[in-house]
Amino acid sequence: MARASVDRSGEIRLNPDELDRLWNTGKILHHASGKFLVTESSQLKFLSAGEIDNLKLTRRFESGEKIFLGIEKEIGYFAWCSDALNLEDHEADSTFQTLRAIGDGLTDLEMGLAVHAQALANWHHTHQYCARCGATTSAGQGGTLRKCDKDSSEHYPRTDPAIIVLIKDKDDRVLLGRQKVWPEHRFSCFAGFVEPGESFEHCVAREVGEEAGVNVEDVFYLGSQPWPFPASIMIAFQAVTNNPEAARPDGQEIEQVRWLSRSDMKEAIADKSLLLPPIMSVARKMIEAWYGPNAGVDLTGGESWRP
């Protein structure tokens, strides 16, 4: 989900006339109540401004927000983010799919657009009122902010930083944990939100200590991934523990922990006693990078999101 190729072209957000021109000639994603409009092959479906106008006439959706996503090869890309008026019918409509469902098959361009649209759609949906005075707010600057209709204060989307860490021991085994809410046999890396006044490195040590009971050292950065479910960014680390024998689940969020060598993991995948995080997630990329070049063959099968 860190893949992207579109130029966000922030300077255009300040030019309403250019935004209107690009909207009328551009390609538009329709995001409605948490799902994207897709093609029969589950690819993102792009609409024209005229097709969006026709959608408004169907009375299936509330009026939406126009969100400018950027430019690629002189084409303007937007999202029209609305709410379905009948959620039961919308849930049953297979022409709309979640980003989790379609993400593995998206191109770099599509993924960058979808992640951006998903994050801003979530924020606009839940920030209709001013945090200072309680008055209504309106979208501005291509959907990148909301402005209070009464006191003119500006409000910007928030992103919640969260660390995710792959824990190893001196024998190069990895420690994975299982949350109670996950599908049966699902294990993944440990993760948690960064608290106010806390560094990423301290958050790694705290979360691992709380959830898995081990100490960590040699903490180093691996990469990052946007995670708009609803508004996070995952900052990925690897760390080594010097007391692997102390590993234990916290019993609250984590109900089971498991040390795995590469051969253990391959065997567990084959006998279906281990379910890895989905391919689209940074957790899966971290595990595959540790496993090595045969990960795509040896670790395939059974990936699933929450039931």
SEDOSE-654768 format. One line per 8 residues: number of its first residue (from 1); their letters; for each residue x, y, z of C-alpha. Coordinates in pm, whole numbers, padded with zeros to 5 digits. Layout:
REM residues N
NUM = A = X Y Z ~ ...
//
This chain:
REM residues 307
1 = MARASVDR = 00000 00000 00000 ~ 00303 00230 -00005 ~ 00300 00222 -00388 ~ 00212 00543 -00571 ~ 00296 00717 -00897 ~ 00060 01016 -00912 ~ 00189 01372 -00856 ~ -00032 01522 -00585
9 = SGEIRLNP = 00028 01870 -00733 ~ -00047 02060 -00414 ~ -00023 02401 -00581 ~ -00334 02327 -00789 ~ -00544 02293 -00475 ~ -00528 02673 -00440 ~ -00665 02736 -00790 ~ -01044 02678 -00804
17 = DELDRLWN = -01067 02747 -01177 ~ -00800 02490 -01259 ~ -00965 02238 -01027 ~ -01293 02286 -01212 ~ -01120 02241 -01548 ~ -00946 01924 -01437 ~ -01267 01785 -01285 ~ -01454 01830 -01612
25 = TGKILHHA = -01180 01657 -01814 ~ -01041 01414 -01560 ~ -01090 01064 -01426 ~ -01295 01021 -01110 ~ -01318 00738 -00857 ~ -01648 00687 -00679 ~ -01605 00606 -00311 ~ -01931 00539 -00128
33 = SGKFLVTE = -01975 00433 00235 ~ -01632 00270 00260 ~ -01625 00103 -00083 ~ -01501 00182 -00434 ~ -01689 00140 -00758 ~ -01510 -00135 -00953 ~ -01517 -00306 -01292 ~ -01625 -00666 -01352
41 = SSQLKFLS = -01259 -00770 -01303 ~ -01244 -00590 -00963 ~ -01027 -00304 -01089 ~ -01102 00054 -00994 ~ -01361 00206 -01226 ~ -01300 00564 -01340 ~ -01593 00788 -01425 ~ -01631 01122 -01603
49 = AGEIDNLK = -01781 01435 -01449 ~ -02095 01375 -01658 ~ -02130 01023 -01520 ~ -02101 01158 -01165 ~ -02382 01404 -01245 ~ -02594 01113 -01365 ~ -02521 00920 -01045 ~ -02659 01209 -00841
57 = LTRRFESG = -02989 01178 -01027 ~ -03033 00814 -00924 ~ -03098 00921 -00562 ~ -02890 00627 -00439 ~ -02626 00853 -00285 ~ -02610 01168 -00077 ~ -02429 01460 -00233 ~ -02057 01394 -00213
65 = EKIFLGIE = -01726 01572 -00173 ~ -01497 01636 -00468 ~ -01142 01538 -00370 ~ -00846 01624 -00590 ~ -00594 01337 -00588 ~ -00330 01460 -00832 ~ -00208 01454 -01191 ~ -00053 01178 -01398
73 = KEIGYFAW = 00044 01237 -01764 ~ -00159 01562 -01769 ~ -00474 01380 -01654 ~ -00643 01508 -01340 ~ -00755 01240 -01094 ~ -01032 01294 -00840 ~ -01255 01102 -00603 ~ -01622 01169 -00548
81 = CSDALNLE = -01691 01055 -00192 ~ -02053 01003 -00094 ~ -02271 00803 00141 ~ -02511 00535 00019 ~ -02867 00619 00121 ~ -02958 00249 00159 ~ -02667 00073 00331 ~ -02828 -00272 00311
89 = DHEADSTF = -02856 -00252 -00069 ~ -02509 -00100 -00092 ~ -02352 -00387 00104 ~ -02512 -00637 -00135 ~ -02398 -00448 -00447 ~ -02095 -00632 -00587 ~ -02005 -00337 -00810 ~ -01864 -00173 -00497
97 = QTLRAIGD = -01571 -00337 -00316 ~ -01348 -00244 -00021 ~ -00983 -00152 -00066 ~ -00893 -00458 00140 ~ -01072 -00679 -00114 ~ -00920 -00532 -00430 ~ -00585 -00402 -00310 ~ -00366 -00695 -00416
105 = GLTDLEMG = -00456 -00644 -00782 ~ -00409 -00267 -00812 ~ -00136 -00093 -01010 ~ 00096 00159 -00845 ~ -00116 00445 -00981 ~ -00442 00290 -00864 ~ -00307 00208 -00519 ~ -00178 00560 -00462
113 = LAVHAQAL = -00512 00707 -00567 ~ -00718 00460 -00364 ~ -00523 00505 -00041 ~ -00542 00884 -00072 ~ -00915 00875 -00149 ~ -00994 00629 00130 ~ -00813 00833 00395 ~ -00974 01163 00299
121 = ANWHHTHQ = -01319 01008 00258 ~ -01299 00867 00611 ~ -01198 01207 00748 ~ -01463 01411 00567 ~ -01731 01167 00679 ~ -01650 01213 01049 ~ -01554 01583 01060 ~ -01865 01769 00954
129 = YCARCGAT = -01852 02009 01250 ~ -01600 02257 01383 ~ -01399 02135 01683 ~ -01379 02494 01816 ~ -01737 02618 01800 ~ -01950 02327 01681 ~ -02073 02494 01363 ~ -02086 02313 01030
137 = TSAGQGGT = -01776 02292 00812 ~ -01725 02287 00435 ~ -01454 02122 00226 ~ -01191 02343 00066 ~ -00870 02336 -00135 ~ -00961 02031 -00336 ~ -01084 01840 -00033 ~ -00761 01869 00165
145 = LRKCDKDS = -00914 02075 00447 ~ -01245 02175 00600 ~ -01330 02533 00694 ~ -01572 02636 00965 ~ -01878 02808 00818 ~ -01902 03034 01125 ~ -01556 03127 01257 ~ -01354 03044 00940
153 = SEHYPRTD = -01107 02826 01129 ~ -00934 02565 00914 ~ -00922 02196 01002 ~ -00686 01941 00849 ~ -00690 01559 00829 ~ -00501 01373 01100 ~ -00278 01073 01055 ~ -00219 00844 01351
161 = PAIIVLIK = 00134 00695 01361 ~ 00165 00331 01461 ~ 00473 00112 01483 ~ 00488 -00247 01364 ~ 00787 -00464 01450 ~ 00933 -00798 01342 ~ 01097 -00953 01649 ~ 01386 -01197 01606
169 = DKDDRVLL = 01612 -01391 01842 ~ 01984 -01470 01810 ~ 01897 -01788 01614 ~ 01708 -01577 01356 ~ 01366 -01714 01451 ~ 01073 -01470 01441 ~ 00811 -01415 01710 ~ 00454 -01371 01588
177 = GRQKVWPE = 00140 -01302 01787 ~ -00228 -01374 01746 ~ -00514 -01136 01827 ~ -00845 -01276 01946 ~ -01044 -01100 01673 ~ -00847 -01253 01385 ~ -00944 -01558 01177 ~ -00839 -01893 01322
185 = HRFSCFAG = -00462 -01964 01302 ~ -00381 -01605 01194 ~ -00050 -01472 01333 ~ 00132 -01149 01255 ~ 00390 -00897 01373 ~ 00333 -00684 01683 ~ 00201 -00331 01641 ~ 00062 -00038 01836
193 = FVEPGESF = -00006 00334 01828 ~ 00261 00588 01918 ~ 00163 00778 02232 ~ 00203 01156 02278 ~ 00563 01254 02355 ~ 00695 00909 02257 ~ 00961 00828 01997 ~ 00915 00545 01750
201 = EHCVAREV = 01197 00347 01914 ~ 01049 00383 02261 ~ 00709 00282 02125 ~ 00862 -00036 01978 ~ 01013 -00130 02314 ~ 00694 -00049 02506 ~ 00453 -00230 02274 ~ 00670 -00542 02251
209 = GEEAGVNV = 00714 -00549 02628 ~ 00341 -00506 02688 ~ 00214 -00750 02426 ~ 00487 -01016 02413 ~ 00683 -00978 02740 ~ 01032 -00956 02586 ~ 01301 -00689 02577 ~ 01432 -00560 02244
217 = EDVFYLGS = 01758 -00414 02120 ~ 01911 -00337 01779 ~ 01593 -00161 01670 ~ 01616 -00033 01313 ~ 01378 00115 01059 ~ 01250 -00091 00765 ~ 00993 00128 00588 ~ 00641 00267 00613
225 = QPWPFPAS = 00295 00208 00473 ~ -00022 00420 00478 ~ -00308 00237 00645 ~ -00632 00434 00596 ~ -00850 00209 00814 ~ -00933 00471 00916 ~ -00632 00706 00945 ~ -00300 00543 01030
233 = IMIAFQAV = 00049 00516 00893 ~ 00247 00205 00984 ~ 00616 00263 01059 ~ 00793 -00071 01029 ~ 01091 -00183 01237 ~ 01294 -00494 01306 ~ 01437 -00571 01650 ~ 01624 -00846 01832
241 = TNNPEAAR = 01533 -00976 02177 ~ 01787 -01098 02432 ~ 01533 -01290 02642 ~ 01325 -01500 02399 ~ 01234 -01745 02676 ~ 01024 -01470 02839 ~ 00783 -01444 02547 ~ 00421 -01464 02656
249 = PDGQEIEQ = 00089 -01312 02538 ~ -00059 -01025 02737 ~ -00394 -01208 02751 ~ -00584 -00894 02652 ~ -00504 -00801 02292 ~ -00270 -01094 02224 ~ -00390 -01443 02313 ~ -00100 -01649 02176
257 = VRWLSRSD = 00263 -01602 02070 ~ 00471 -01836 01859 ~ 00843 -01865 01777 ~ 00905 -01982 01420 ~ 01212 -02078 01221 ~ 01190 -02078 00841 ~ 01133 -02453 00834 ~ 00869 -02422 01108
265 = MKEAIADK = 00687 -02157 00909 ~ 00697 -02351 00582 ~ 00561 -02662 00755 ~ 00289 -02469 00938 ~ 00172 -02301 00615 ~ 00161 -02638 00441 ~ -00047 -02807 00712 ~ -00270 -02498 00747
273 = SLLLPPIM = -00192 -02442 01114 ~ -00056 -02093 01035 ~ -00232 -01811 00851 ~ -00013 -01514 00759 ~ -00133 -01154 00722 ~ -00264 -01064 00374 ~ -00026 -00990 00087 ~ -00120 -00620 00078
281 = SVARKMIE = -00004 -00555 00435 ~ 00337 -00433 00544 ~ 00341 -00713 00802 ~ 00338 -00969 00522 ~ 00621 -00788 00340 ~ 00831 -00787 00658 ~ 00781 -01161 00710 ~ 00855 -01241 00345
289 = AWYGPNAG = 01174 -01029 00351 ~ 01296 -01223 00657 ~ 01199 -01559 00504 ~ 01396 -01502 00185 ~ 01364 -01558 -00191 ~ 01131 -01860 -00172 ~ 00866 -01675 00028 ~ 00638 -01632 -00272
297 = VDLTGGES = 00623 -02009 -00320 ~ 00657 -02152 00031 ~ 00426 -01906 00211 ~ 00134 -01888 -00030 ~ -00220 -01972 00073 ~ -00504 -01890 00306 ~ -00449 -01519 00359 ~ -00753 -01355 00511
305 = WRP = -00872 -01032 00670 ~ -01086 -01027 00979 ~ -01406 -01232 00941
//
